[in-house]
Amino acid sequence: MQDATADAVIAYQYALNHFELDEGSYKLKFGIEDPLLWAEVELYLLTEDNDYLTAALDKIEDLVPFTDIANSNYWSLRPLAMQEIYLYVDSTTQAHIQELLKSRVDYFISMADDTPYGVQNEFGNFGTNEQLATYMGDLIRYYDLLGDPDVLRAAKRGLYWIFGDNPWKISFVSGVGTDHVDFPHTRLDNESYSHTNTGIVIPGAMVAGPVLKDYLRLEVTNRPWYEDRPLWQDSIQQWRYNEFSISIQAGLLYDGFHNDGLFGGQEINSWENWYNQDGGTGTYSEVLVDGRNVGKFAQNPATVASRAKFQSWHDVSDLSGYRYLEVTMKNTGYPDARINIQVIDDQQGYSVTGGYMSVSNQWTTYQFDRDQFPGMHKDQLKMAIWLRQLCGTWRRPMRMMPITRMGRFIPMLQTSRLASTPITSGRPIRRQRWLRPHRYRGRMSSPPTWHSAEPRSVIRASMHCMPDRT
């Protein structure tokens, strides 16, 4: 406990002393002041040091109702902080906190009263349930503090939507209810691309739910839209409605090299060797190595100047919420082989590896910080992989396994495959019933790999992205 407290104090002091630094790609609604308030409240409750309480109260005193308050989740930590400190402050501050929290509660109730199901009228591209559950959390905590029965009724009504009182009469929580979601988007379902797949149960996993429209059938104009359908009927633009997460705390896979991942889960998901500089050839295939599904990237150079480039077609991903790219690789005995991993936006390409780099002969995870390129447009990125050999003569092949993660904290986001492009200066719906036994199928797929059997250099890779949370 003492060590944890000391570490928390150090982290807070660092943020306080470096207040002016960039928060990273995924910023909170009210900037660094937001998490600092939460930290000061929690540190006061932990240490009973009045300096933390004073700092927190100074911030709360300046807040304006509604304007300076948002719902919790990753948008803002202010409601959580004020609900936590409420019982420890004087009556004047309690009245101000109540005014601040009620402004956001009244906003939700007013908006929800305009809909037939008592939910927020914010059917955006990500889905409504994550945002709705966030509002419900705020409402329940408010009721717990202040006992307003209208707030409790609003919270219950919103929860009814999640558990089946919605136009689709489906529970959006896996394993809960007579008719619940069958096809949560998950790598645990290793039959997700089988046309005979009947789904999987992950008890308690709430999916994102309705989105603005069905992007696969643009002529359909119903708003909002939702359909519980298997992954093989979908595309990369459509997965979010059945996505579940711990509010941006989990990782994102780009390519698992077994029909999974942001790029790997698409119908066209092969890496192409589209360019070979100064002769030679490059090949890509998906194989099983050491019990792992891997992507095999291989080069057979003509000369020492030969370069082989691989690209995940023209896949472009919005990775603006993620910072780190992690790649796990292994060189199985070809010391002259080198790899260059590039991230390309709409303007130019950036070598996250700093040019061509060597790889360890043991499985090693390499982490690359994309924030080293402040001008990078992270909302429209491609990935590219280049191979070269320091020696132009054929020798024993090399095997590597890169795993890519972008983001700051573990767990990583497992999101997409790397893409290789020239650098320019850069799924009948069938429900699972409650009485049917739960089925836990599959295993977590291992990180993809790159290796080669005959050509000179090979790379095996799976890629993950991590949230950028400061």
SEKE-820147 format. One record per residue (C-alpha): residue in three letters; residue number from 1; x, y, z. Coordinates in pm, whole numbers, plus 50000, padded with zeros to 5 digits. Example, Ala and Ser with C-alpha at 12.3 -4.5 7.8 and 13.67 -1.06 7.14 Angstrom:
<nodes>
<node ALA; 1; <51230; 49550; 50780>>
<node SER; 2; <51367; 49894; 50714>>
</nodes>
This chain:
<nodes>
<node MET; 1; <50000; 50000; 50000>>
<node GLN; 2; <50279; 50242; 50085>>
<node ASP; 3; <50452; 50177; 49754>>
<node ALA; 4; <50128; 50232; 49563>>
<node THR; 5; <50066; 50557; 49750>>
<node ALA; 6; <50418; 50682; 49681>>
<node ASP; 7; <50383; 50598; 49312>>
<node ALA; 8; <50050; 50779; 49294>>
<node VAL; 9; <50201; 51089; 49449>>
<node ILE; 10; <50492; 51081; 49205>>
<node ALA; 11; <50259; 51047; 48907>>
<node TYR; 12; <50043; 51337; 49027>>
<node GLN; 13; <50342; 51559; 49094>>
<node TYR; 14; <50483; 51488; 48750>>
<node ALA; 15; <50156; 51588; 48583>>
<node LEU; 16; <50138; 51900; 48796>>
<node ASN; 17; <50497; 52001; 48721>>
<node HIS; 18; <50456; 51936; 48349>>
<node PHE; 19; <50115; 52093; 48315>>
<node GLU; 20; <50206; 52256; 47984>>
<node LEU; 21; <50303; 51935; 47802>>
<node ASP; 22; <50085; 51777; 47538>>
<node GLU; 23; <49843; 51520; 47687>>
<node GLY; 24; <49882; 51288; 47389>>
<node SER; 25; <49648; 51198; 47107>>
<node TYR; 26; <49339; 51105; 47312>>
<node LYS; 27; <49260; 51416; 47509>>
<node LEU; 28; <49000; 51456; 47781>>
<node LYS; 29; <48723; 51708; 47722>>
<node PHE; 30; <48855; 51964; 47967>>
<node GLY; 31; <49226; 51902; 47932>>
<node ILE; 32; <49474; 51812; 48206>>
<node GLU; 33; <49271; 52005; 48470>>
<node ASP; 34; <49015; 51724; 48450>>
<node PRO; 35; <49232; 51427; 48559>>
<node LEU; 36; <49420; 51649; 48804>>
<node LEU; 37; <49095; 51720; 48991>>
<node TRP; 38; <49020; 51347; 49008>>
<node ALA; 39; <49375; 51275; 49127>>
<node GLU; 40; <49358; 51541; 49399>>
<node VAL; 41; <49029; 51402; 49529>>
<node GLU; 42; <49157; 51044; 49536>>
<node LEU; 43; <49488; 51143; 49693>>
<node TYR; 44; <49306; 51341; 49964>>
<node LEU; 45; <49084; 51040; 50042>>
<node LEU; 46; <49396; 50822; 50050>>
<node THR; 47; <49634; 51041; 50248>>
<node GLU; 48; <49404; 51293; 50426>>
<node ASP; 49; <49651; 51561; 50320>>
<node ASN; 50; <49457; 51888; 50314>>
<node ASP; 51; <49676; 52030; 50039>>
<node TYR; 52; <49510; 51793; 49795>>
<node LEU; 53; <49164; 51893; 49923>>
<node THR; 54; <49244; 52261; 49886>>
<node ALA; 55; <49368; 52212; 49529>>
<node ALA; 56; <49054; 52015; 49440>>
<node LEU; 57; <48818; 52271; 49594>>
<node ASP; 58; <48991; 52555; 49409>>
<node LYS; 59; <48915; 52379; 49080>>
<node ILE; 60; <48555; 52295; 49174>>
<node GLU; 61; <48483; 52652; 49285>>
<node ASP; 62; <48554; 52786; 48936>>
<node LEU; 63; <48332; 52537; 48750>>
<node VAL; 64; <48018; 52665; 48575>>
<node PRO; 65; <47703; 52446; 48562>>
<node PHE; 66; <47657; 52250; 48237>>
<node THR; 67; <47932; 52436; 48052>>
<node ASP; 68; <48210; 52280; 48261>>
<node ILE; 69; <48044; 51939; 48316>>
<node ALA; 70; <48020; 51638; 48084>>
<node ASN; 71; <47917; 51278; 48140>>
<node SER; 72; <48188; 51054; 48282>>
<node ASN; 73; <48369; 50780; 48095>>
<node TYR; 74; <48666; 50902; 47899>>
<node TRP; 75; <48499; 51234; 47828>>
<node SER; 76; <48543; 51369; 48178>>
<node LEU; 77; <48637; 51260; 48529>>
<node ARG; 78; <48479; 51563; 48695>>
<node PRO; 79; <48144; 51398; 48790>>
<node LEU; 80; <48329; 51106; 48950>>
<node ALA; 81; <48562; 51337; 49140>>
<node MET; 82; <48283; 51557; 49277>>
<node GLN; 83; <48064; 51258; 49371>>
<node GLU; 84; <48359; 51114; 49560>>
<node ILE; 85; <48441; 51431; 49754>>
<node TYR; 86; <48080; 51544; 49823>>
<node LEU; 87; <48052; 51397; 50172>>
<node TYR; 88; <48380; 51554; 50283>>
<node VAL; 89; <48315; 51920; 50206>>
<node ASP; 90; <48117; 52204; 50366>>
<node SER; 91; <47749; 52274; 50288>>
<node THR; 92; <47827; 52563; 50051>>
<node THR; 93; <48054; 52346; 49839>>
<node GLN; 94; <47800; 52061; 49852>>
<node ALA; 95; <47534; 52296; 49714>>
<node HIS; 96; <47768; 52400; 49431>>
<node ILE; 97; <47854; 52038; 49351>>
<node GLN; 98; <47485; 51948; 49348>>
<node GLU; 99; <47417; 52237; 49110>>
<node LEU; 100; <47697; 52124; 48879>>
<node LEU; 101; <47593; 51758; 48873>>
<node LYS; 102; <47222; 51837; 48838>>
<node SER; 103; <47287; 52047; 48529>>
<node ARG; 104; <47411; 51739; 48346>>
<node VAL; 105; <47140; 51514; 48498>>
<node ASP; 106; <46868; 51756; 48385>>
<node TYR; 107; <47021; 51766; 48037>>
<node PHE; 108; <47001; 51387; 48000>>
<node ILE; 109; <46648; 51358; 48141>>
<node SER; 110; <46523; 51636; 47912>>
<node MET; 111; <46683; 51471; 47608>>
<node ALA; 112; <46564; 51121; 47708>>
<node ASP; 113; <46206; 51243; 47756>>
<node ASP; 114; <46205; 51335; 47387>>
<node THR; 115; <46262; 50970; 47286>>
<node PRO; 116; <46010; 50682; 47323>>
<node TYR; 117; <46260; 50466; 47509>>
<node GLY; 118; <46413; 50716; 47747>>
<node VAL; 119; <46762; 50720; 47599>>
<node GLN; 120; <46988; 50996; 47477>>
<node ASN; 121; <46927; 51116; 47124>>
<node GLU; 122; <47289; 51072; 47023>>
<node PHE; 123; <47295; 50783; 46777>>
<node GLY; 124; <47639; 50841; 46635>>
<node ASN; 125; <47880; 50622; 46449>>
<node PHE; 126; <48005; 50437; 46755>>
<node GLY; 127; <47671; 50323; 46903>>
<node THR; 128; <47454; 50436; 47187>>
<node ASN; 129; <47506; 50186; 47471>>
<node GLU; 130; <47848; 50291; 47588>>
<node GLN; 131; <47741; 50653; 47615>>
<node LEU; 132; <47404; 50553; 47765>>
<node ALA; 133; <47566; 50332; 48030>>
<node THR; 134; <47794; 50622; 48117>>
<node TYR; 135; <47495; 50851; 48174>>
<node MET; 136; <47328; 50576; 48381>>
<node GLY; 137; <47635; 50552; 48602>>
<node ASP; 138; <47629; 50925; 48664>>
<node LEU; 139; <47255; 50920; 48739>>
<node ILE; 140; <47280; 50628; 48982>>
<node ARG; 141; <47567; 50788; 49171>>
<node TYR; 142; <47370; 51115; 49186>>
<node TYR; 143; <47068; 50930; 49328>>
<node ASP; 144; <47291; 50752; 49577>>
<node LEU; 145; <47408; 51090; 49708>>
<node LEU; 146; <47092; 51299; 49686>>
<node GLY; 147; <46801; 51052; 49668>>
<node ASP; 148; <46609; 51214; 49381>>
<node PRO; 149; <46340; 50959; 49270>>
<node ASP; 150; <46306; 51117; 48924>>
<node VAL; 151; <46673; 51050; 48861>>
<node LEU; 152; <46637; 50686; 48968>>
<node ARG; 153; <46340; 50640; 48732>>
<node ALA; 154; <46542; 50785; 48445>>
<node ALA; 155; <46834; 50553; 48522>>
<node LYS; 156; <46608; 50246; 48532>>
<node ARG; 157; <46447; 50342; 48202>>
<node GLY; 158; <46783; 50370; 48034>>
<node LEU; 159; <46891; 50032; 48168>>
<node TYR; 160; <46567; 49875; 48037>>
<node TRP; 161; <46679; 49978; 47688>>
<node ILE; 162; <47010; 49796; 47729>>
<node PHE; 163; <46841; 49477; 47857>>
<node GLY; 164; <46570; 49450; 47588>>
<node ASP; 165; <46319; 49737; 47592>>
<node ASN; 166; <46429; 49861; 47250>>
<node PRO; 167; <46299; 49837; 46892>>
<node TRP; 168; <46492; 49515; 46833>>
<node LYS; 169; <46371; 49346; 47156>>
<node ILE; 170; <46720; 49220; 47223>>
<node SER; 171; <46943; 49237; 47526>>
<node PHE; 172; <47266; 49406; 47430>>
<node VAL; 173; <47442; 49218; 47712>>
<node SER; 174; <47580; 48878; 47616>>
<node GLY; 175; <47430; 48592; 47820>>
<node VAL; 176; <47169; 48810; 47991>>
<node GLY; 177; <46801; 48786; 47890>>
<node THR; 178; <46585; 48548; 47686>>
<node ASP; 179; <46710; 48691; 47358>>
<node HIS; 180; <47053; 48842; 47386>>
<node VAL; 181; <47323; 48946; 47143>>
<node ASP; 182; <47486; 48644; 46971>>
<node PHE; 183; <47773; 48794; 46782>>
<node PRO; 184; <47986; 49024; 46996>>
<node HIS; 185; <48291; 49130; 46802>>
<node THR; 186; <48569; 48925; 46964>>
<node ARG; 187; <48875; 48720; 46879>>
<node LEU; 188; <48746; 48461; 47128>>
<node ASP; 189; <48499; 48352; 46859>>
<node ASN; 190; <48734; 48161; 46633>>
<node GLU; 191; <48439; 48065; 46409>>
<node SER; 192; <48343; 48424; 46341>>
<node TYR; 193; <48401; 48380; 45967>>
<node SER; 194; <48220; 48044; 45940>>
<node HIS; 195; <47882; 48066; 45761>>
<node THR; 196; <47745; 47808; 46007>>
<node ASN; 197; <47851; 48008; 46312>>
<node THR; 198; <47571; 48058; 46568>>
<node GLY; 199; <47757; 48298; 46794>>
<node ILE; 200; <47931; 48299; 47126>>
<node VAL; 201; <47842; 48393; 47485>>
<node ILE; 202; <48067; 48619; 47690>>
<node PRO; 203; <47856; 48673; 48005>>
<node GLY; 204; <47822; 49040; 48090>>
<node ALA; 205; <47981; 49184; 47777>>
<node MET; 206; <47772; 49480; 47662>>
<node VAL; 207; <47801; 49565; 47293>>
<node ALA; 208; <47796; 49919; 47160>>
<node GLY; 209; <47453; 49880; 47000>>
<node PRO; 210; <47270; 50104; 46751>>
<node VAL; 211; <47462; 50328; 46517>>
<node LEU; 212; <47356; 50602; 46281>>
<node LYS; 213; <47307; 50381; 45974>>
<node ASP; 214; <47399; 50053; 45807>>
<node TYR; 215; <47708; 50143; 45613>>
<node LEU; 216; <47680; 49824; 45403>>
<node ARG; 217; <47330; 49919; 45282>>
<node LEU; 218; <47342; 50290; 45232>>
<node GLU; 219; <46997; 50299; 45072>>
<node VAL; 220; <46838; 50204; 45406>>
<node THR; 221; <46738; 50521; 45588>>
<node ASN; 222; <46606; 50392; 45923>>
<node ARG; 223; <46763; 50573; 46214>>
<node PRO; 224; <46903; 50437; 46432>>
<node TRP; 225; <47016; 50105; 46286>>
<node TYR; 226; <47114; 49776; 46451>>
<node GLU; 227; <47138; 49412; 46344>>
<node ASP; 228; <47293; 49125; 46537>>
<node ARG; 229; <47482; 48957; 46256>>
<node PRO; 230; <47806; 48758; 46224>>
<node LEU; 231; <48135; 48918; 46142>>
<node TRP; 232; <48164; 48756; 45799>>
<node GLN; 233; <47873; 48971; 45679>>
<node ASP; 234; <48049; 49287; 45773>>
<node SER; 235; <48339; 49504; 45674>>
<node ILE; 236; <48589; 49723; 45847>>
<node GLN; 237; <48349; 50018; 45841>>
<node GLN; 238; <48072; 49827; 46021>>
<node TRP; 239; <48213; 49637; 46318>>
<node ARG; 240; <48150; 49894; 46591>>
<node TYR; 241; <47780; 49819; 46661>>
<node ASN; 242; <47871; 49482; 46817>>
<node GLU; 243; <48200; 49593; 46967>>
<node PHE; 244; <48238; 49562; 47343>>
<node SER; 245; <48510; 49715; 47555>>
<node ILE; 246; <48599; 49850; 47895>>
<node SER; 247; <48557; 50206; 47780>>
<node ILE; 248; <48868; 50246; 47573>>
<node GLN; 249; <49079; 50053; 47822>>
<node ALA; 250; <49139; 49753; 47596>>
<node GLY; 251; <49365; 49706; 47302>>
<node LEU; 252; <49298; 49702; 46930>>
<node LEU; 253; <49434; 49447; 46683>>
<node TYR; 254; <49520; 49556; 46332>>
<node ASP; 255; <49596; 49212; 46187>>
<node GLY; 256; <49602; 48871; 46357>>
<node PHE; 257; <49691; 48695; 46028>>
<node HIS; 258; <49398; 48455; 46073>>
<node ASN; 259; <49102; 48664; 45950>>
<node ASP; 260; <49101; 48881; 46255>>
<node GLY; 261; <49185; 49239; 46332>>
<node LEU; 262; <49097; 49581; 46195>>
<node PHE; 263; <49252; 49501; 45858>>
<node GLY; 264; <49284; 49122; 45897>>
<node GLY; 265; <48908; 49093; 45958>>
<node GLN; 266; <48824; 49236; 45617>>
<node GLU; 267; <48726; 49026; 45314>>
<node ILE; 268; <49038; 49138; 45131>>
<node ASN; 269; <49309; 49108; 45391>>
<node SER; 270; <49625; 48998; 45217>>
<node TRP; 271; <49950; 49185; 45233>>
<node GLU; 272; <50083; 49251; 44886>>
<node ASN; 273; <50440; 49284; 44769>>
<node TRP; 274; <50368; 49571; 44535>>
<node TYR; 275; <50717; 49700; 44480>>
<node ASN; 276; <51073; 49568; 44464>>
<node GLN; 277; <51347; 49826; 44439>>
<node ASP; 278; <51664; 49730; 44248>>
<node GLY; 279; <51547; 49377; 44164>>
<node GLY; 280; <51464; 49072; 44370>>
<node THR; 281; <51124; 48944; 44477>>
<node GLY; 282; <50902; 48949; 44783>>
<node THR; 283; <50628; 48706; 44890>>
<node TYR; 284; <50359; 48697; 45158>>
<node SER; 285; <50155; 48405; 45297>>
<node GLU; 286; <49978; 48306; 45618>>
<node VAL; 287; <50112; 47993; 45787>>
<node LEU; 288; <50116; 47815; 46123>>
<node VAL; 289; <50445; 47835; 46306>>
<node ASP; 290; <50515; 47721; 46661>>
<node GLY; 291; <50139; 47678; 46704>>
<node ARG; 292; <50080; 48039; 46602>>
<node ASN; 293; <49903; 48188; 46302>>
<node VAL; 294; <50159; 48409; 46139>>
<node GLY; 295; <50204; 48634; 45841>>
<node LYS; 296; <50507; 48530; 45641>>
<node PHE; 297; <50691; 48813; 45471>>
<node ALA; 298; <50987; 48703; 45261>>
<node GLN; 299; <51243; 48867; 45037>>
<node ASN; 300; <51482; 48713; 44785>>
<node PRO; 301; <51709; 49002; 44682>>
<node ALA; 302; <51906; 49037; 44361>>
<node THR; 303; <52170; 49268; 44502>>
<node VAL; 304; <52262; 49437; 44824>>
<node ALA; 305; <52058; 49736; 44705>>
<node SER; 306; <51734; 49535; 44671>>
<node ARG; 307; <51435; 49640; 44880>>
<node ALA; 308; <51096; 49459; 44908>>
<node LYS; 309; <50789; 49654; 45008>>
<node PHE; 310; <50466; 49506; 45153>>
<node GLN; 311; <50135; 49684; 45193>>
<node SER; 312; <49792; 49597; 45336>>
<node TRP; 313; <49637; 49705; 45009>>
<node HIS; 314; <49524; 50066; 45042>>
<node ASP; 315; <49380; 50027; 45390>>
<node VAL; 316; <49353; 50358; 45574>>
<node SER; 317; <49278; 50358; 45949>>
<node ASP; 318; <49181; 50627; 46196>>
<node LEU; 319; <49421; 50564; 46484>>
<node SER; 320; <49400; 50911; 46635>>
<node GLY; 321; <49326; 50766; 46980>>
<node TYR; 322; <49642; 50560; 46993>>
<node ARG; 323; <50001; 50644; 47044>>
<node TYR; 324; <50230; 50339; 47052>>
<node LEU; 325; <50292; 50082; 46785>>
<node GLU; 326; <50423; 49754; 46926>>
<node VAL; 327; <50577; 49484; 46712>>
<node THR; 328; <50703; 49148; 46837>>
<node MET; 329; <50958; 48985; 46612>>
<node LYS; 330; <51212; 48706; 46601>>
<node ASN; 331; <51504; 48661; 46367>>
<node THR; 332; <51560; 48286; 46329>>
<node GLY; 333; <51911; 48302; 46198>>
<node TYR; 334; <51963; 48558; 45926>>
<node PRO; 335; <52173; 48835; 46076>>
<node ASP; 336; <52195; 49037; 45754>>
<node ALA; 337; <51817; 49089; 45736>>
<node ARG; 338; <51675; 49429; 45823>>
<node ILE; 339; <51319; 49566; 45852>>
<node ASN; 340; <51184; 49917; 45812>>
<node ILE; 341; <50831; 49983; 45944>>
<node GLN; 342; <50667; 50296; 45816>>
<node VAL; 343; <50346; 50482; 45901>>
<node ILE; 344; <50207; 50695; 45619>>
<node ASP; 345; <49952; 50974; 45646>>
<node ASP; 346; <49800; 51183; 45366>>
<node GLN; 347; <50115; 51390; 45337>>
<node GLN; 348; <50421; 51177; 45395>>
<node GLY; 349; <50569; 50862; 45544>>
<node TYR; 350; <50740; 50820; 45880>>
<node SER; 351; <50984; 50543; 45968>>
<node VAL; 352; <50891; 50444; 46322>>
<node THR; 353; <51192; 50213; 46330>>
<node GLY; 354; <51424; 50500; 46243>>
<node GLY; 355; <51525; 50334; 45915>>
<node TYR; 356; <51621; 49969; 45873>>
<node MET; 357; <51670; 49788; 46203>>
<node SER; 358; <51799; 49446; 46304>>
<node VAL; 359; <51583; 49202; 46503>>
<node SER; 360; <51670; 48979; 46798>>
<node ASN; 361; <51692; 48600; 46754>>
<node GLN; 362; <51447; 48570; 47047>>
<node TRP; 363; <51084; 48678; 47046>>
<node THR; 364; <51108; 49044; 47134>>
<node THR; 365; <50843; 49314; 47155>>
<node TYR; 366; <50948; 49649; 47014>>
<node GLN; 367; <50751; 49963; 47097>>
<node PHE; 368; <50751; 50268; 46874>>
<node ASP; 369; <50617; 50605; 46985>>
<node ARG; 370; <50428; 50780; 46706>>
<node ASP; 371; <50429; 51102; 46903>>
<node GLN; 372; <50789; 51145; 46795>>
<node PHE; 373; <50629; 51277; 46476>>
<node PRO; 374; <50419; 51576; 46591>>
<node GLY; 375; <50302; 51654; 46236>>
<node MET; 376; <50159; 51305; 46173>>
<node HIS; 377; <49788; 51298; 46082>>
<node LYS; 378; <49681; 51000; 46293>>
<node ASP; 379; <49324; 50994; 46162>>
<node GLN; 380; <49423; 50868; 45815>>
<node LEU; 381; <49711; 50625; 45836>>
<node LYS; 382; <49853; 50345; 45626>>
<node MET; 383; <50130; 50110; 45734>>
<node ALA; 384; <50419; 49980; 45526>>
<node ILE; 385; <50689; 49718; 45576>>
<node TRP; 386; <51015; 49707; 45386>>
<node LEU; 387; <51275; 49428; 45389>>
<node ARG; 388; <51639; 49441; 45283>>
<node GLN; 389; <51959; 49237; 45323>>
<node LEU; 390; <52300; 49372; 45406>>
<node CYS; 391; <52446; 49099; 45185>>
<node GLY; 392; <52311; 49046; 44831>>
<node THR; 393; <52392; 48676; 44822>>
<node TRP; 394; <52137; 48401; 44910>>
<node ARG; 395; <52178; 48259; 45255>>
<node ARG; 396; <51969; 48082; 45519>>
<node PRO; 397; <51624; 48243; 45569>>
<node MET; 398; <51517; 48450; 45862>>
<node ARG; 399; <51196; 48433; 46066>>
<node MET; 400; <51041; 48722; 46252>>
<node MET; 401; <50714; 48783; 46433>>
<node PRO; 402; <50609; 49143; 46475>>
<node ILE; 403; <50315; 49232; 46695>>
<node THR; 404; <50207; 49590; 46663>>
<node ARG; 405; <50034; 49784; 46938>>
<node MET; 406; <49951; 50152; 46932>>
<node GLY; 407; <49863; 50324; 47254>>
<node ARG; 408; <49999; 50402; 47591>>
<node PHE; 409; <49892; 50142; 47845>>
<node ILE; 410; <49850; 49768; 47856>>
<node PRO; 411; <49621; 49603; 47767>>
<node MET; 412; <49698; 49691; 47409>>
<node LEU; 413; <49455; 49759; 47136>>
<node GLN; 414; <49479; 49484; 46883>>
<node THR; 415; <49397; 49654; 46563>>
<node SER; 416; <49543; 49621; 46223>>
<node ARG; 417; <49799; 49495; 45984>>
<node LEU; 418; <50085; 49691; 45866>>
<node ALA; 419; <50055; 49835; 45523>>
<node SER; 420; <50333; 49897; 45283>>
<node THR; 421; <50313; 50186; 45042>>
<node PRO; 422; <50566; 50406; 44871>>
<node ILE; 423; <50691; 50681; 45081>>
<node THR; 424; <50633; 51018; 44930>>
<node SER; 425; <50837; 51238; 45161>>
<node GLY; 426; <50601; 50941; 45371>>
<node ARG; 427; <47936; 48907; 45752>>
<node PRO; 428; <46957; 48412; 45839>>
<node ILE; 429; <47026; 48573; 46191>>
<node ARG; 430; <46987; 48308; 46461>>
<node ARG; 431; <46956; 48389; 46829>>
<node GLN; 432; <47115; 48201; 47113>>
<node ARG; 433; <46859; 48130; 47387>>
<node TRP; 434; <46911; 48164; 47757>>
<node LEU; 435; <46838; 47794; 47822>>
<node ARG; 436; <47104; 47685; 47582>>
<node PRO; 437; <47429; 47608; 47762>>
<node HIS; 438; <47692; 47878; 47744>>
<node ARG; 439; <47962; 47799; 47498>>
<node TYR; 440; <48313; 47924; 47543>>
<node ARG; 441; <48491; 47850; 47224>>
<node GLY; 442; <48832; 47912; 47099>>
<node ARG; 443; <49140; 48060; 47248>>
<node MET; 444; <49298; 48393; 47232>>
<node SER; 445; <49485; 48395; 46909>>
<node SER; 446; <49855; 48429; 46937>>
<node PRO; 447; <50030; 48726; 46793>>
<node PRO; 448; <50091; 48682; 46421>>
<node THR; 449; <50434; 48617; 46292>>
<node TRP; 450; <50644; 48683; 45989>>
<node HIS; 451; <50888; 48422; 45864>>
<node SER; 452; <51028; 48280; 45543>>
<node ALA; 453; <51120; 47927; 45445>>
<node GLU; 454; <51312; 47969; 45122>>
<node PRO; 455; <51358; 48336; 45044>>
<node ARG; 456; <51626; 48520; 45222>>
<node SER; 457; <51437; 48740; 45462>>
<node VAL; 458; <51103; 48693; 45623>>
<node ILE; 459; <50886; 48867; 45877>>
<node ARG; 460; <50587; 48730; 46070>>
<node ALA; 461; <50364; 48986; 46231>>
<node SER; 462; <50050; 49067; 46426>>
<node MET; 463; <49970; 49420; 46515>>
<node HIS; 464; <49812; 49580; 46817>>
<node CYS; 465; <49724; 49935; 46905>>
<node MET; 466; <49710; 50089; 47248>>
<node PRO; 467; <49502; 50382; 47368>>
<node ASP; 468; <49680; 50705; 47419>>
<node ARG; 469; <49581; 50786; 47778>>
<node THR; 470; <49792; 51028; 47972>>
</nodes>
